[in-house]
Amino acid sequence: MHALIKHPKRTFICVVLVSVLAAGGYLYHRLHQPLFSPEVMAKKRASAAAQDEMAVAKPALQPQQKPRPNKYRNVYFGDLHVHSRLSFDSYIFGNRLSVDEAYRFAKGEALKNPVGEVMQLTRPLDFAAITDHAEGFDLYSSCRDSDRTQTTAEVCQKFDVPIGQFFLELRDEGAKRPMQRMKIGVSREKRDQMISQTWTHIVDTAHKHNQPGRFTSFAAYEYSPVLPGRGKIHRNIIFRNQHVPAAAISAYDADTEIDLWRQLQAGCASPCEVMSIPHNPNRSWGLAFAGVTLDGDIYQPDDWASRAKLEPLVEMFQIKGNSECAVGMNTKDEACGFEQFLPICEGEAVVGQTSACVHATSMARDGLKKGLTLQKKLGFNPLAFGMIGSTDTHNSNPGDVENWDYRGPAGAISAPAKARIEGAARLLRQNPGGLAAVWARENTRDALFAAMQRKEVYATSGTRLKLRFYGSSQDLRPVLKNADPLPLVEALAVPMGGKFGTQKRQPQFMVWALRDALSAPLDKVQIIKSWLQDGDVQEAIYDVACSGGRVADAKTGQCPPVKAHVDVGTCEGNHAGGAGELKAVWQDAKAMPGEVAFYYARVIETPSCRWSSYDALRLGKAPPNDVPASSTEMAWSSPIWVNQD
């Protein structure tokens, strides 16, 4: 000891070494402990029971709406991205709720998460798809096989009592391709049989819950290849009807999305119909709209054509953030900061490799812009997609997006309230997720699927506000004079997801938004425009309808800020200036003859409490400082394209 005191540098090195060894030993110990030991779960359940649920005011339960078929279409709200216990990550998180229970939840039934928190929708959904990871279908069936091998039993035990090290092994998303299946000690023939059994169970369960006119359930799954740094280049595969392939195509069967599209088209012939919906473009490390696969294969024209055919939609809002746009990445639009999950990339970012940041080809608006340039190159636009929201919940609770009743996205990891607001920072950055809103004549598989194909859909951040958006080369101003504007606007214009030519006229658009009675009033409606000018892509944002009589500034195109606010200490809002309805016809006075462009509407509500503030009320604490205490819920229409073939 005396010698070390005489040599302070040596002392410092020794202290560092001891600290590193101690930390390493502690980390090794933690990684080999059960993620959810009985003691841990007991503490979580006690914490959940101690939460003051009475501190949060909740609306009364609402009956399921069953509107009659409507030739001008009704709006239906649903969730097309949900995981049950069939997903290996969901199971490891502690979720033991089945596909059947997930559909029952969507219809309004109450369930409990692993720590005992009650989960229930205030309003049932109109439709849902349970999209479990196809890569684990064989594992689920093999673990329930009465003749399972010893190897299988050992693997299954790891899932039932997972340790941190096992979770990291499963999360080895930087692994070299091709992906390797987990060894469970069965033949390839037996494995294929197990995959088919799980897929058949999913299809049959969806069919059992499908009630035309009341509730629609789609047979579906998720295709989930790996990316470094927990990135996502995943897709939800949705089938129109009961006619489906014999097996789900996983990342073990299709290395890339190009392989996936080819196999889907080969295996799903009429009367089978299918669509693929990419999600989390923000976490794709730029691959979402780059035109290159995770293996570095560059899209050829036929590949772009396959994408245009099979992928009419993009899920641009969910629990892992908003994928509309990012401030500082090709835009100065401040509203792009809403529920952002990642920073923009700095320096020389490599598509598919530079992780944990937003690339120039990561966000939906960037993808739509790229579509304009591809139109000129290919003769068609393969990125003319509509936009939806969903949740990506791993709790078997589709559509559970209510801020006042949010229970986290990942079983026991994100529950109870104390874990959500005092645990990992990423849990605070997450949000309850969004909803898919579909304009369809009736609530049936055929009607909803057809509406999604024609892109007459919009995304919400969880609110159920109603949004109509039409575009035309004709004069739409007379539409507003009618008590019922739909017959005339339907005759004169195309709805969201459509396209038209201007015939050298300046395009006009009608927007019509109605407040969600259980959410905050409306602040304003904006129209986002992007167009080609001398080969370069431009953008502009216009406030076209603002609440409280506010008028957009002639120079900036923006309205003054709304005066409404929310008291985060009680989560009661002062909605001064907010509106229940906003309706306007707007003409693009700056449009040039023959200009190629797209336009979409964005609705912004007045402020309301974010979920983290509600959880703070449950715990009797102030809202955390790391995230906004309040937020403004949003909705985004699918675009309308002008002068595009």
Secondary structure, DSSP 8 states (H G I E B T S, - for coil): -HHHHH-HHHHHHHHHHHHHHHHHHHHHHHHTSBTT-HHHHHHHHHHHHHS-GGGS--------------TT-EEEEEES-B--TTSHHHHHTT----HHHHHHHHTT--EE-TT--EE--SS--SEEE---BGGGHHHHHHHT-TT--HHHHHHHHHHHS-BHHHHHHHT-TT--SS------S--HHHHHHHHHHHHHHHHHHHHHH-BTTTBEEE-EEEE----GGG----EEEEESSS---SS---TTT-SSHHHHHHHHHHH--TT--EEEEEB-GGGTTTTTSSSB-TT--B--HHHHHHHHHH--EEEEEETTEE-S-BTTBS---GGGGTT--S-B--SS--TTTS-SSB-TTSSHHHHHHHHHHHHHHHSS-TT--EEEE---BSSS-TT---GGG---SSGGGG-SHHHHHHS-HHHHH-----EEEEEESSSSHHHHHHHHHTT-EEEESS---EEEEEEESS--GGGGGSSS-HHHHHHH-EETT-EE--TTS--EEEEEEE--TTS--EEEEEEEEEEEETTEEEEEEEEEEEGGG----TTT--------EEETTTTEEE-TT-BSEEEEEEE-TT--TT--EEEEEEEEE--EE-HHHHHHHHHT----TTS-SEE--EEEE--EEES--
